[in-house]
Amino acid sequence: MSKKKVIIFGSTGSIGLNTLAVIRADRQSFEVVGICANNNVDTLLSQIKEFKPRYVCVADEMSARKIMGKIPGNITFFKGEAGLLEFAHVECDISVMAITGISCLRPLWENIPCARRIALANKESIVTAGKFLFKRAAKFHTEIIPVDSEINSLFQLFNSEREFNRVYITASGGSLFDYKKADLDKVTAKKVLTHPTWKMGKRITVDSATLVNKAFEVVETHEFFNLPYDKIKVVIHRESIVHAIAERGDHTLFSCMYPPDMKIPIAFSLYYPERIFDKGKALMNKKFSLAFEPIDIGQFPGFSTVLEAAKKGKAYLAAVNGADEAAVEGFLDKKIKFTDIAAIIAKVLACCRAPEITGIHEVFFWDKWGRETAEAYIRGKK
Amino acid sequence: MSKKKVIIFGSTGSIGLNTLAVIRADRQSFEVVGICANNNVDTLLSQIKEFKPRYVCVADEMSARKIMGKIPGNITFFKGEAGLLEFAHVECDISVMAITGISCLRPLWENIPCARRIALANKESIVTAGKFLFKRAAKFHTEIIPVDSEINSLFQLFNSEREFNRVYITASGGSLFDYKKADLDKVTAKKVLTHPTWKMGKRITVDSATLVNKAFEVVETHEFFNLPYDKIKVVIHRESIVHAIAERGDHTLFSCMYPPDMKIPIAFSLYYPERIFDKGKALMNKKFSLAFEPIDIGQFPGFSTVLEAAKKGKAYLAAVNGADEAAVEGFLDKKIKFTDIAAIIAKVLACCRAPEITGIHEVFFWDKWGRETAEAYIRGKK
């Protein structure tokens, strides 16, 4: 069997590193033909040395200039935003889309005709432009497999049987779950960034604490499986072992479980429909317990704001996404308090007046509008 | 759509009552054409009044004589052991096999050609004669659906996908799980019969405390799904909500959950492949937790004895089943201590020398041999 050609968009981030760890354990099955990073040139250089890709891309111009001289001559090098879109046209069997934020949308769009399968780890693109992306994927017969553990678990549960009453995605509750509401004003970025179960990027870790991330996953579920919002529920599950539960017509529940290690859903998406990767910990050999409780919405105003935006339309989701990105940055830069994040996205949503989105270019407009409106609020705060 | 014709073998027992409760809630879908009991004539009479079956059977001769005069003239009445086998020849869409113990085997055998589907709630028949029964069912195109919650859950999990690494069936641990080994000598029948999660018949409740029941379920799993014994594991799960877990090649676990209410798997087996019954409690609306721990085999010598018998052959399983039935009776009659149950079945197994079984008549021989050998030990105890 020939090796599967893999391209990794965002190879130096958390998902990228985990993808390379999976491939490192089975060089017989995969060939890394391309890697792409934004500005982490040191890590990228060591990846080039180890995996010898034929194509390399650095999206950030400054970083690209720094690294150019060090790239071996047999490698095709792409740089900057335009280079990234060219890099997205390299043909491959599987592309792992792990660029963070809305910046993933354009390269993903360009990549759809060139990849046979996309292992999609980016949330914002589906949340804001799912409809357009799935239509394009169908047109080019490109398979999209969700990597996000909750959506990945639903994909596994739905694999056999699509008729369900209701689905539940689990939320760990993030790093501040045990905080009293009154104390949330004072929490530091360091505290918020200490996630109890998952090791992830900064924005998603903050978004886990506000549950904005979970609300985006509700939208993702809606988009991926074409499920109405009233059939998608969130349940607090601190241990992050059960990722999703599907409830059949007779209330029987089917759950999908694996330890909180992104290598598992990444490997699933690379090997599918095979299941080769067995490097994960076996859960059942030891004592463990799983707890579930209904979510207390009042504790998480950001969660409700995102779902309110979802009901209004894609432009509103794009605006809220931009606003949240700006607000999280503002919090990490100590410009605003933790509780201001939810307050700001609610304000941005409240003053948003947007038409129905007709194409992905409008997603960028409303995302930018949301970000700039949020930034104005943040400046006002100072 | 025409109503499905249902016959219930053992209509006055726990499974029988639950089956009638499911049917009572949906008289549009099912017609009870026949019911059969051993000796509980009062309950049987009220069931006749409510469900107006065309066929009624009473297996116990004495009880049959008591009830005969009270049976409406338009009902065909069967009595005694011979009558039960005739009753088993009545044609139906679904027969619910809920006669307890090895006595189920003969009517089940006779019934296979006459039922389109058998909802099988009896364990002993599969444990001792699974191979013969499944061969006969295949010959007559009779579908067998397991009602036992663990096996039923595996059936649901396997429904879509048969390739699994390993399966786990859960054990509540029964009524004595928190007892110290030294205190087991003194426990009373009353204490043992108080099962923490399931309401069931007496023998199965005692067998839950010794874990003999769980070992029989391991054998049942082996027979039903043709799985090797080393792929079937038991895990302690006190809450009885997760009934079975299937582990895929990449260690991902799929679990099947419903509250400990036999109406749920019974309804599954009646409606399958539809899922209409939604009378069960919805689990996900409230806080709950699920704990798992490896089984401490040393605590449950009866469990190991049954699996040792399984490795030796069907005759040994039949002997151990007979011995266990006698020992449980002996315990309930206060002739022996709780801990003697496991000791007696181990002794019976140790002195058993049996050939390979070639047909179901031999099952009865070895079951009887086991029972009588155990009874001799019990008499020796007095």
Contacts between the chains, C-beta under 8 A, distances in Angstrom:
chain1	res1	chain2	res2	distance
A	156	B	252	6.8
A	156	B	254	7.7
A	157	B	254	7.5
A	159	B	160	7.3
A	159	B	161	7.6
A	160	B	159	7.3
A	160	B	160	2.7
A	160	B	161	5.7
A	161	B	159	7.6
A	161	B	160	5.7
A	163	B	275	7.9
A	168	B	284	5.9
A	233	B	284	7.0
A	235	B	284	6.1
A	245	B	284	7.2
A	247	B	282	7.8
A	247	B	284	7.0
A	248	B	275	5.1
A	249	B	274	7.8
A	249	B	275	3.7
A	249	B	276	6.8
A	249	B	278	6.5
A	250	B	258	7.9
A	250	B	264	6.7
A	250	B	267	6.4
A	250	B	268	6.5
A	250	B	271	7.6
A	250	B	275	4.2
A	250	B	276	7.0
A	250	B	277	4.9
A	250	B	278	5.8
A	250	B	280	6.8
A	251	B	258	6.5
A	251	B	264	7.5
A	251	B	278	5.9
A	251	B	280	4.7
A	251	B	281	7.5
A	251	B	282	5.5
A	251	B	283	7.3
A	252	B	156	6.8
A	252	B	256	6.5
A	252	B	257	7.1
A	252	B	258	4.9
A	252	B	264	6.8
A	252	B	268	7.3
A	252	B	275	7.3
A	253	B	255	8.0
A	253	B	256	7.4
A	253	B	257	4.2
A	253	B	258	6.8
A	253	B	283	6.4
A	253	B	284	7.2
A	254	B	156	7.7
A	254	B	157	7.6
A	254	B	254	6.4
A	254	B	255	7.1
A	254	B	256	5.9
A	254	B	257	7.6
A	255	B	253	8.0
A	255	B	254	7.1
A	255	B	255	4.8
A	255	B	257	6.7
A	256	B	252	6.5
A	256	B	253	7.4
A	256	B	254	5.9
A	257	B	252	7.1
A	257	B	253	4.2
A	257	B	254	7.6
A	257	B	255	6.7
A	258	B	250	7.9
A	258	B	251	6.5
A	258	B	252	4.9
A	258	B	253	6.8
A	264	B	250	6.6
A	264	B	251	7.5
A	264	B	252	6.8
A	267	B	250	6.4
A	268	B	250	6.5
A	268	B	252	7.3
A	271	B	250	7.6
A	274	B	249	7.8
A	275	B	163	8.0
A	275	B	248	5.1
A	275	B	249	3.7
A	275	B	250	4.2
A	275	B	252	7.3
A	276	B	249	6.8
A	276	B	250	7.0
A	277	B	250	4.9
A	278	B	249	6.5
A	278	B	250	5.8
A	278	B	251	5.9
A	280	B	250	6.8
A	280	B	251	4.7
A	281	B	251	7.4
A	282	B	247	7.9
A	282	B	251	5.5
A	283	B	251	7.3
A	283	B	253	6.4
A	284	B	168	5.9
A	284	B	233	7.0
A	284	B	235	6.1
A	284	B	245	7.2
A	284	B	247	7.0
A	284	B	253	7.2
A	284	B	292	7.0
A	284	B	294	7.8
A	285	B	294	6.5
A	286	B	293	7.8
A	286	B	294	6.9
A	287	B	291	7.5
A	287	B	292	6.9
A	287	B	293	4.0
A	287	B	294	7.1
A	288	B	291	7.5
A	288	B	292	5.7
A	288	B	293	7.9
A	289	B	289	5.8
A	289	B	290	6.4
A	289	B	291	3.9
A	289	B	292	6.9
A	290	B	289	6.4
A	290	B	290	4.6
A	290	B	291	7.7
A	290	B	292	7.9
A	291	B	287	7.5
A	291	B	288	7.5
A	291	B	289	3.8
A	291	B	290	7.7
A	292	B	284	7.0
A	292	B	287	6.9
A	292	B	288	5.7
A	292	B	289	6.9
A	292	B	290	7.9
A	293	B	286	7.8
A	293	B	287	4.0
A	293	B	288	7.9
A	294	B	284	7.8
A	294	B	285	6.5
A	294	B	286	6.9
A	294	B	287	7.0
